[in-house]
Amino acid sequence: IFGFRTKENMQAARGIVLTSLEALEENRDQFTHWTPNIFSYGGYTDETRLYVKGHKEYNLSQINCFVVDIDFKSAYERLSVNEIIENTFKAGFYYVPTLVLKTTKGYHFYYSLKEPSFVSSANNYKSLRTARAISRSIKLAFSEKMNCVDVGCNNFGIFRTPTTDNIISFNPDFQYYFNDLQEWSMYYAKNCVEENNIAAVAEGKNDV
């Protein structure tokens, strides 16, 4: 995985490649951002080993979690964690986040998998395509009731790192099987999104 000590470093790809849980533990609370999903390899672009490379989607090795980045335009619009979860339930996404982190403008909601989903080119990245669809469905469910989610953002990129200062809630009992999320995503894409599009067309709000 990749770790970054500041947001500015993250934006400049100035970071550290971590290859073990021990290395991650040694750097506890030292990172502001990381890649919670695992990549096949990581390296550096310079001889001084300051700038990292390899954190691209095609290089993913396994997917451990789905993350939703929630940003509010102002403090006035900010919702509580419980209000957000209630809204996702209303949209048909009946899953409680494993981990919630506080960010400058909102939250990061982590949904961890009980077992990782491995990515391979052997099946033409079928699992990755499925994971993309799941991630998109989750973000669409969030956006149904709230205008605070960037649906088009990177599904498996860089997110806030859990620290002692930013964890709002963590419950390892709320972890989910990839296949269950896949079934939910297929149902949601077929029913909820389709119904919303039909309603939008009827109201003249959208072109499908």
C-alpha positions as CSV (number, residue, x, y, z in Angstrom):
1,I,0.0,0.0,0.0
2,F,1.0,3.7,-0.2
3,G,1.1,6.2,2.6
4,F,1.3,10.0,2.5
5,R,2.2,12.3,5.4
6,T,0.2,15.4,4.1
7,K,-2.5,16.1,1.6
8,E,0.1,18.2,-0.3
9,N,2.4,15.3,-0.5
10,M,-0.4,13.1,-1.6
11,Q,-1.3,15.4,-4.5
12,A,2.4,15.4,-5.6
13,A,2.7,11.6,-5.2
14,R,5.4,12.1,-2.6
15,G,4.9,9.1,-0.3
16,I,6.1,5.8,1.1
17,V,5.6,2.2,-0.2
18,L,4.6,-0.1,2.7
19,T,4.8,-3.9,2.2
20,S,3.8,-5.2,5.7
21,L,1.4,-4.7,8.5
22,E,4.4,-4.1,10.8
23,A,5.5,-1.2,8.6
24,L,2.0,0.2,8.8
25,E,2.0,-0.1,12.6
26,E,5.3,1.6,12.9
27,N,3.9,4.6,11.0
28,R,0.7,4.8,13.0
29,D,-0.7,8.3,13.1
30,Q,2.1,9.5,10.7
31,F,0.0,9.4,7.6
32,T,-2.9,11.6,6.6
33,H,-3.8,9.5,3.5
34,W,-3.3,6.0,2.3
35,T,-4.5,3.3,-0.2
36,P,-6.6,0.9,1.9
37,N,-6.7,-1.6,-1.0
38,I,-3.7,-3.6,-2.0
39,F,-1.6,-3.2,-5.1
40,S,0.6,-5.8,-6.9
41,Y,3.7,-3.6,-6.6
42,G,4.9,-0.2,-5.6
43,G,8.0,1.7,-6.4
44,Y,9.7,5.1,-6.7
45,T,10.2,7.4,-9.6
46,D,13.4,9.0,-8.3
47,E,16.7,7.8,-6.9
48,T,16.1,9.5,-3.6
49,R,12.9,7.4,-3.1
50,L,10.6,10.4,-2.4
51,Y,8.0,10.0,-5.2
52,V,5.9,6.8,-5.5
53,K,4.4,5.0,-8.5
54,G,2.2,2.0,-8.9
55,H,-1.1,3.2,-7.2
56,K,-3.1,2.8,-10.4
57,E,-6.3,0.8,-10.7
58,Y,-4.9,-1.6,-13.3
59,N,-2.2,-2.6,-10.7
60,L,-4.7,-3.6,-7.9
61,S,-4.0,-7.0,-6.4
62,Q,-7.0,-7.2,-4.0
63,I,-9.9,-5.1,-2.8
64,N,-10.4,-5.0,0.9
65,C,-13.0,-2.3,1.2
66,F,-15.3,0.3,-0.5
67,V,-14.9,3.9,0.6
68,V,-17.4,6.7,0.2
69,D,-16.0,10.3,0.3
70,I,-18.6,12.6,1.7
71,D,-18.0,16.3,1.4
72,F,-20.4,19.1,2.4
73,K,-20.2,22.5,0.8
74,S,-20.7,24.3,4.2
75,A,-21.0,23.6,7.9
76,Y,-24.7,24.5,7.6
77,E,-25.3,21.5,5.2
78,R,-23.4,19.0,7.3
79,L,-25.3,16.0,8.5
80,S,-24.6,13.7,11.4
81,V,-23.4,10.1,10.8
82,N,-26.7,8.8,11.9
83,E,-28.6,11.1,9.5
84,I,-26.4,9.9,6.6
85,I,-27.0,6.2,7.5
86,E,-30.8,6.8,7.7
87,N,-30.7,8.4,4.3
88,T,-28.8,5.4,2.8
89,F,-31.4,3.1,4.3
90,K,-34.2,5.1,2.7
91,A,-32.3,4.7,-0.6
92,G,-32.2,0.9,-0.1
93,F,-28.6,0.5,1.0
94,Y,-29.1,-1.4,4.3
95,Y,-25.4,-1.6,5.3
96,V,-23.8,0.0,8.3
97,P,-20.2,1.3,7.7
98,T,-17.4,-0.6,9.3
99,L,-15.4,2.6,9.9
100,V,-16.3,6.3,9.8
101,L,-13.6,8.9,9.7
102,K,-13.9,12.6,10.2
103,T,-12.5,14.8,7.4
104,T,-12.1,18.5,7.0
105,K,-15.4,18.8,5.0
106,G,-17.2,15.7,6.0
107,Y,-16.6,12.0,6.4
108,H,-15.1,8.9,4.9
109,F,-17.4,5.8,5.2
110,Y,-15.5,2.5,5.0
111,Y,-17.3,-0.7,4.2
112,S,-14.9,-3.6,4.8
113,L,-15.0,-7.0,3.2
114,K,-14.9,-10.2,5.3
115,E,-12.7,-11.7,2.6
116,P,-10.7,-9.8,0.0
117,S,-11.7,-9.8,-3.6
118,F,-8.7,-10.7,-5.7
119,V,-8.0,-8.9,-8.9
120,S,-6.5,-10.9,-11.8
121,S,-5.9,-10.3,-15.5
122,A,-6.6,-14.0,-16.1
123,N,-10.4,-13.4,-16.3
124,N,-10.0,-10.0,-18.0
125,Y,-10.3,-8.2,-14.7
126,K,-13.9,-9.4,-14.1
127,S,-13.7,-9.0,-10.4
128,L,-12.5,-5.4,-10.8
129,R,-15.3,-4.6,-13.2
130,T,-17.8,-6.0,-10.7
131,A,-16.2,-4.0,-7.9
132,R,-16.5,-0.8,-9.9
133,A,-20.2,-1.5,-10.4
134,I,-20.7,-2.1,-6.7
135,S,-18.8,1.1,-5.8
136,R,-20.8,3.1,-8.2
137,S,-24.1,1.7,-6.9
138,I,-23.1,2.5,-3.3
139,K,-22.3,6.1,-4.2
140,L,-25.5,6.5,-6.2
141,A,-27.5,5.3,-3.2
142,F,-25.8,7.9,-1.1
143,S,-26.5,10.6,-3.7
144,E,-30.2,9.8,-3.9
145,K,-31.0,11.6,-0.7
146,M,-27.8,13.8,-0.3
147,N,-25.9,16.1,-2.5
148,C,-22.6,15.4,-0.9
149,V,-21.0,12.5,-2.8
150,D,-18.8,12.7,-5.9
151,V,-20.1,9.7,-7.8
152,G,-17.3,9.9,-10.4
153,C,-14.3,10.0,-8.0
154,N,-11.7,7.2,-7.9
155,N,-13.2,4.0,-6.6
156,F,-10.1,2.4,-5.2
157,G,-7.6,5.2,-4.9
158,I,-6.3,7.3,-2.0
159,F,-8.4,8.1,1.1
160,R,-8.0,9.4,4.6
161,T,-6.0,7.2,7.0
162,P,-7.5,6.2,10.3
163,T,-5.8,7.9,13.2
164,T,-6.5,8.3,16.9
165,D,-7.8,11.8,16.2
166,N,-10.2,11.2,13.3
167,I,-12.0,7.9,14.0
168,I,-15.7,8.5,14.8
169,S,-16.8,4.9,14.9
170,F,-15.4,1.5,14.2
171,N,-17.1,-1.9,14.5
172,P,-15.4,-4.9,13.0
173,D,-18.7,-6.8,13.2
174,F,-20.0,-4.8,10.3
175,Q,-18.0,-6.5,7.5
176,Y,-19.6,-7.9,4.4
177,Y,-19.2,-10.6,1.8
178,F,-18.3,-9.4,-1.7
179,N,-21.1,-11.6,-3.3
180,D,-23.7,-10.1,-1.0
181,L,-22.8,-6.6,-2.1
182,Q,-22.7,-7.7,-5.7
183,E,-26.3,-9.1,-5.5
184,W,-27.4,-5.8,-3.8
185,S,-25.7,-3.8,-6.5
186,M,-27.4,-5.8,-9.3
187,Y,-30.8,-5.3,-7.7
188,Y,-30.2,-1.6,-7.1
189,A,-28.9,-1.0,-10.7
190,K,-31.9,-2.8,-12.2
191,N,-34.6,-1.4,-10.0
192,C,-33.8,1.7,-8.0
193,V,-31.7,3.5,-10.5
194,E,-34.0,2.6,-13.4
195,E,-37.1,3.8,-11.5
196,N,-35.3,7.1,-10.6
197,N,-34.4,7.6,-14.3
198,I,-38.0,7.0,-15.4
199,A,-39.3,9.4,-12.8
200,A,-36.8,12.0,-13.8
201,V,-37.8,11.7,-17.5
202,A,-41.4,12.0,-16.6
203,E,-40.7,15.2,-14.7
204,G,-38.6,16.5,-17.5
205,K,-35.5,16.6,-15.3
206,N,-33.1,14.3,-17.2
207,D,-32.4,12.8,-20.6
208,V,-31.8,9.1,-20.6
